[in-house]
């Protein structure tokens, strides 16, 4: 099923032949974790990433028939500041299209990027902090970011749960490379993001990172020094993080 597996510090990773196979296996394992948690608790609190890298995983997750969606409370991890409600580039719009509007969640908590940014950070942090986060499904950016914690703003000991960040130029360029925006200047300069401690607070992390554009970030995550120069390296210190990559994103 996978063509290679390994462990770096506490991070387990597997390499798959293609994106579809990677997404299918990741979805099955997330579904298994959801079901196991629901056997012993009332509901599951999950955070999702909004990015083209997650599409195969999300498509496969929707096919997992045993998931009791009406017992899942959903969040997402970041959102641009200042985009109009009607635009498709909003991360909330992406997730509504690919999963939030497709199954009957118990509750979906969307980040409102048009609200006062400071107030929105406080509002959303309160929702995140209300109870423990069970599962986080995330990706890694080309510059090694997790959520919108780019190297210049990433803090492993951040005291905030959500904060306002200025997006790194390489991060904004990735949004163009991914086809989310036509030009660099169209990409917003600022966003709201869950901080790294908020992401690391999830009990079970599933990190899905396909594509040739992620090869450098994956290599740095697995082989580099744990440092905010590649924020994703902190995943190696999480007690239960599973990383799924494909042949394109892993430097065989």
N, C-alpha and C positions, 0 to 999 in steps of 0.2 A: 504493500500500500504506500509506504514512504520509501524513499531511496537512501536516506541517511537520517540518523538521529544522534543527539549528543546532549551534554549538559555542561554549562559554564557557570561556575559557582552554584547558585540555586536554580538557575534558569534552564528549563528543558526545552530543546528545540527539535523540530523534525522538518526535513526537506521533502517536498512532494514533486512529482513529475510535472504538474501543471496547476494552474489556478483553480480549476474546477474541482480537482481531486482534493486540493488543499482546503478549499471552502467546505466541501462535503464532510471531511473528517473533523474539521474544527466545529462545524455545526452539530454533528453527532455528539461530540464530547461536551459541548455547551449544553445541549439538550439533556444529556445524561446527568450533568451537574444540577441543572434546574430541577429535574425529577427527584434526584436524591435529596435536595434541600427541601422540596415541597413535601417529602415524606415525613419530615420532622418539624416543619414550621408552616405558619399560615400563608405567608407570601414571600416572594423573592424580589429584591431590589437590584436592578440592573442598570448599568451605564453603557451606552452605545457610542461608537465613533461614526462620524459622517465623512466618508471619503470613498472615491471610486475603488480603492483597494479592498473595501469591505463588501462589494456587491455580490461576489460569488458566495461568500459566507452567509450573507443575509438571505439570499435566494434559497440556499440550502436549509437555513434555519426555519424558514417558513414551511418547508416540507416535512419537518419533524412533527408528526401528528400527535405524539403523546404529550406535547407541551400544553400545560393548562395556562394559557395566556391571561385568562381572567384573574389569575393569582399573581401576576407580575406587575410591579411598579417600575416604570421606565424613566430614565434620565438620559441626557446627552452631555458631552464633556466640554463643548466650546461653541461659540457663535460669534460671527462678525458683529461689529458695532456699526449701526447706521444704515444698513441695507433696508430698502422698502419691504414691507410685508409680502408684496406680490412676487418678488423675484425668486427664481428657482435656485440661486446660489446659496441661499440661507441653509445652514446645516439642519435646522428644524424642518425645512421643506424637503431636503434630501431624505431624511429619516422618515418623514411622513409618507413619502412616495415609496420607499423601499421596505418599510416594516411597520411604522407606527399606525398607519391607516389601513393596514392589511389584516391585522388580527386584533381581537378584543382585549387589549390590555386592561388591567384593573384601573390603572392611572398612568398618564404620560405627562411628565413635567417638562415643559419646553422652556428654554432660555429665551428671554425676550430682549433681543439686541437693540430694540427701539426705545426701551425703557431707560430712565436715567441709569447710567452704567454703575455708579456706586450703589444705588439702591438695589439694582438687579443682582449685584454680587451678594449683597446681604440677604436678599430674599431667597436666592437659590442655595446659598450656603446653609441657610436654616433648613431647607428641604433635605439637602444632602445629609446634614448632621442629625436629622430627626431619629434615624435608626441606622445600624450598620449597612454598608453596601456589600451585597453578596457576590456579585459577578460584574466584572468590567470587560467588555470586548473592545479592544483598542488596536490601533495601528502604530506605525512609526513613520515620521516624515523623512524627507530626503536629507534634511540637516540633523536628523536624529531626535527631532522633537517628539514628545508624547503630549496629547492634546495640543494646545497652542503654547507649550512651554519651549520656545526656541532657545538655543544656547545663550543668547545675551540676557534673557530674563528668567531662565530656569533656576530654581532654588530648591535644593534637596530638603532644606529645613524651613521652607516657607511657613509662616505662621497663619497665612490666609487659607481659606478653602477655595475661594474663587477670586480672581483678580483681573484687572484691566491690563492688557499687554499691548505693546507696539510690536507688530509682526516684522520679523527678520526679512530682508530682501529675498533670500533664498527660499523662504517659506512662501512668500507672495508669488515668486516665480513658479513654484511647484503648482500653485492653483491654476496658473496658465497652462503649464505642462499637462496637467490632469484634464484640461478641457473645461474647467469650471468657469473661467473668464477668458475673453478673447485677447485682452491686453493686460500688461502689468499694471498700468495706471488705473484700471477698473477694479483691481483687488483692493479691498479696504485696508487701511493702514493699522487699524486697531481692532482688538477682539476681546471677548470675555473668555476666560478659560479656568477650568478646575486646575488647581495647583498640583505639583508632583506629590506632596504628602496626601492630598485628597485622592489621587489616583492610586497611590500605594496602599491606601487604607482598605481597598476592596479585598475581600477574603480570597477570591479566585480570579485570576487574570488570564485572559485568552488573547494573545497578541497575533494578529493576522497581517502578514507583510509580504505580499507578492510583487512581482514586477522588476524589470531590469533597472529602473530608476532608483530602486531602493537598495541596490547591491552594496554600495559604499556604506550606507547607514546600518545595514544588517551586519556587515563585516566589523564595523566599529563597535556596534553593540555587543558582539560576541567576543571580540578580541582586544578592544581598547581598554584603557584605564577607566574605571568608574569615575565619571566627571561630568559636570554640566556642559562641557564642550560637546558631548554627545549625550543628551539627557536620558535617552533610552537605556544607557548602561546601568542605570539604577534598578532596572527590572531584574538584574542578576542578584539583587539582594532581597527580592520578594520571596516569601516562603512557598507560594504556589502560583507560579507564572509559567504558562505553556505558550511557546512561540511556534507559529506555523509559517513556513516560507516555501517558495517554489524554486524550481531549477533556475529561473531567471534572477531571483533576488539573492540567491545563495552562491557565493564564490567557490564553486567546487574545485 
